Amino acid sequence: MHVLVTGGAGFIGSHVVDALLARGDAVTVLDSLFERVHPSRQPPAYLASRARFVRGDVTVKADWERALEGVDAIAHLAAYQDYQPDFSRFALINDGGT
């Protein structure tokens, strides 16, 4: 099975990626690498290299289209979180991106 994990570079998402790969699934990660969470704006070293990585935003249709190529299932874990919350961004990502 090929699973898309949105938010797959995050804490929970990266563990889901590891579990899926361990059971033999193919995995694509869709993540925006939000700079407050990922200051380098690069996929984190802990993210499994066997996963296909797509940098993108869950609110952008073209990013979904790129990430969904060949996918059988989705684990939707993308969410906006920040220590200086912008509530309009919470609504855009956590509600609109779903």
C-alpha positions as CSV (number, residue, x, y, z in Angstrom):
1,M,0.0,0.0,0.0
2,H,1.2,3.6,-0.7
3,V,0.2,6.0,2.1
4,L,0.4,9.8,2.0
5,V,1.2,11.3,5.4
6,T,0.4,15.0,5.6
7,G,2.5,16.7,8.3
8,G,4.9,13.7,8.1
9,A,7.9,15.8,9.1
10,G,6.3,16.6,12.5
11,F,6.7,14.7,15.7
12,I,3.7,12.4,15.4
13,G,3.8,12.3,11.6
14,S,7.4,11.1,11.5
15,H,6.6,8.2,13.9
16,V,3.6,7.2,11.7
17,V,6.0,7.3,8.7
18,D,8.4,5.0,10.5
19,A,5.6,2.6,11.4
20,L,4.2,2.5,7.9
21,L,7.7,1.8,6.4
22,A,8.4,-0.9,9.0
23,R,5.3,-2.8,7.9
24,G,6.3,-2.6,4.3
25,D,4.2,0.3,3.0
26,A,5.4,2.9,0.5
27,V,5.2,6.4,2.0
28,T,4.9,10.0,0.7
29,V,5.2,12.9,3.1
30,L,3.5,16.2,2.4
31,D,4.8,18.9,4.7
32,S,5.3,22.7,4.4
33,L,8.3,22.7,6.8
34,F,6.9,25.7,8.6
35,E,10.0,27.7,9.7
36,R,9.1,28.0,13.4
37,V,9.0,24.2,13.6
38,H,11.8,23.5,11.0
39,P,14.1,26.6,11.1
40,S,16.4,25.2,8.4
41,R,13.4,24.7,6.0
42,Q,14.9,21.3,5.1
43,P,13.4,17.9,5.8
44,P,14.6,16.9,9.3
45,A,17.4,14.3,9.7
46,Y,15.0,12.1,11.6
47,L,12.7,11.8,8.7
48,A,13.1,8.4,7.0
49,S,15.0,8.7,3.8
50,R,12.9,5.9,2.2
51,A,9.9,8.2,2.2
52,R,9.2,10.3,-0.8
53,F,9.1,14.0,0.4
54,V,6.9,16.6,-1.2
55,R,7.2,20.2,0.2
56,G,3.8,21.7,0.0
57,D,0.8,23.2,1.7
58,V,-2.4,21.3,2.5
59,T,-4.4,24.4,1.4
60,V,-2.9,24.4,-2.1
61,K,-4.6,22.1,-4.6
62,A,-1.5,21.7,-6.8
63,D,0.5,20.5,-3.8
64,W,-2.1,17.8,-3.1
65,E,-2.1,16.7,-6.7
66,R,1.7,16.3,-6.7
67,A,1.6,14.4,-3.4
68,L,-1.3,12.1,-4.3
69,E,0.4,10.5,-7.2
70,G,0.1,6.7,-6.8
71,V,-1.4,7.0,-3.3
72,D,-3.9,4.4,-1.9
73,A,-4.6,6.0,1.5
74,I,-4.0,9.2,3.5
75,A,-3.0,9.8,7.1
76,H,-3.9,13.4,7.5
77,L,-1.8,14.8,10.4
78,A,-0.9,18.2,9.1
79,A,-1.8,21.0,11.5
80,Y,-0.6,24.5,12.3
81,Q,0.9,24.9,15.8
82,D,3.0,27.7,17.1
83,Y,4.0,29.2,20.4
84,Q,2.8,32.6,19.1
85,P,-0.5,31.5,17.6
86,D,-2.2,33.2,14.7
87,F,-5.8,32.1,15.0
88,S,-6.6,32.9,11.4
89,R,-3.8,30.5,10.4
90,F,-5.1,27.8,12.7
91,A,-8.5,28.0,10.9
92,L,-6.9,28.1,7.4
93,I,-4.6,25.0,8.0
94,N,-6.4,23.0,10.6
95,D,-9.9,23.5,9.2
96,G,-9.5,24.6,5.6
97,G,-6.7,22.2,4.9
98,T,-9.0,19.3,5.9
